Amino acid sequence: MGIKVSEIFSNTIQGEGPHVGMKTCFVRVAECSWRCSWCDSSWVWNDANALEYSEEGLAQVILDICSKSTTSNVVLTGG
């Protein structure tokens, strides 16, 4: 079983937490089972278009994206 990912986007700015203002690569995972009422990306709870990666495969995708951008901060986020 792998990690299902709804989207990956880079060269954006972290908007909260201790790294606010840093250029960041976001990896939004799919099928979160917590179903938080304040979730801002609930559309990924049942994302039929999510791609499944092995841990090693996802790590390589993230390294590839970071090496082609000015981003060194990576955030794994759910939905």
One Martini backbone bead per residue (centre of mass of N, CA, C, O) as a GRO file, in nm:
protein
   79
    1MET     BB    1   0.096   0.036   0.022
    2GLY     BB    2   0.050   0.368  -0.041
    3ILE     BB    3   0.064   0.710  -0.131
    4LYS     BB    4  -0.184   0.941  -0.164
    5VAL     BB    5  -0.195   1.205  -0.419
    6SER     BB    6  -0.341   1.509  -0.526
    7GLU     BB    7  -0.095   1.725  -0.478
    8ILE     BB    8   0.176   1.927  -0.624
    9PHE     BB    9   0.338   2.229  -0.503
   10SER     BB   10   0.548   2.506  -0.591
   11ASN     BB   11   0.663   2.813  -0.519
   12THR     BB   12   0.540   2.884  -0.245
   13ILE     BB   13   0.384   3.014   0.048
   14GLN     BB   14   0.399   3.003   0.374
   15GLY     BB   15   0.110   3.088   0.597
   16GLU     BB   16   0.214   2.916   0.853
   17GLY     BB   17   0.388   2.915   1.122
   18PRO     BB   18   0.739   2.907   1.159
   19HIS     BB   19   0.754   2.929   0.811
   20VAL     BB   20   0.658   3.190   0.741
   21GLY     BB   21   0.741   3.298   0.403
   22MET     BB   22   0.836   3.043   0.284
   23LYS     BB   23   0.940   2.859   0.048
   24THR     BB   24   0.719   2.593  -0.085
   25CYS     BB   25   0.639   2.248  -0.080
   26PHE     BB   26   0.338   2.081  -0.156
   27VAL     BB   27   0.182   1.781  -0.013
   28ARG     BB   28  -0.129   1.638  -0.096
   29VAL     BB   29  -0.310   1.418   0.061
   30ALA     BB   30  -0.523   1.144   0.054
   31GLU     BB   31  -0.776   1.004   0.246
   32CYS     BB   32  -0.862   1.130   0.496
   33SER     BB   33  -1.021   1.016   0.814
   34TRP     BB   34  -1.094   1.267   1.008
   35ARG     BB   35  -1.293   1.500   0.915
   36CYS     BB   36  -1.257   1.799   0.958
   37SER     BB   37  -1.451   2.084   0.988
   38TRP     BB   38  -1.192   2.290   0.894
   39CYS     BB   39  -1.137   2.189   0.626
   40ASP     BB   40  -0.983   2.316   0.307
   41SER     BB   41  -0.964   1.997   0.154
   42SER     BB   42  -1.216   1.784   0.126
   43TRP     BB   43  -1.191   1.688  -0.177
   44VAL     BB   44  -0.960   1.458  -0.099
   45TRP     BB   45  -1.117   1.228   0.048
   46ASN     BB   46  -1.235   1.140  -0.272
   47ASP     BB   47  -0.987   1.117  -0.482
   48ALA     BB   48  -0.981   0.971  -0.799
   49ASN     BB   49  -0.694   1.128  -0.900
   50ALA     BB   50  -0.505   1.002  -0.728
   51LEU     BB   51  -0.173   0.925  -0.662
   52GLU     BB   52   0.038   0.643  -0.622
   53TYR     BB   53   0.303   0.599  -0.382
   54SER     BB   54   0.584   0.529  -0.278
   55GLU     BB   55   0.801   0.638  -0.058
   56GLU     BB   56   1.036   0.653  -0.262
   57GLY     BB   57   0.884   0.789  -0.496
   58LEU     BB   58   0.801   1.046  -0.345
   59ALA     BB   59   1.082   1.138  -0.264
   60GLN     BB   60   1.181   1.175  -0.559
   61VAL     BB   61   0.977   1.385  -0.649
   62ILE     BB   62   1.054   1.597  -0.439
   63LEU     BB   63   1.352   1.622  -0.521
   64ASP     BB   64   1.297   1.711  -0.813
   65ILE     BB   65   1.140   1.968  -0.749
   66CYS     BB   66   1.353   2.107  -0.565
   67SER     BB   67   1.589   2.106  -0.784
   68LYS     BB   68   1.394   2.302  -0.987
   69SER     BB   69   1.400   2.501  -0.744
   70THR     BB   70   1.383   2.735  -0.455
   71THR     BB   71   1.305   2.486  -0.278
   72SER     BB   72   1.343   2.340   0.074
   73ASN     BB   73   1.050   2.333   0.169
   74VAL     BB   74   0.837   2.074   0.312
   75VAL     BB   75   0.478   1.996   0.298
   76LEU     BB   76   0.265   1.784   0.462
   77THR     BB   77  -0.078   1.747   0.363
   78GLY     BB   78  -0.419   1.739   0.409
   79GLY     BB   79  -0.793   1.643   0.357
   0.00000   0.00000   0.00000
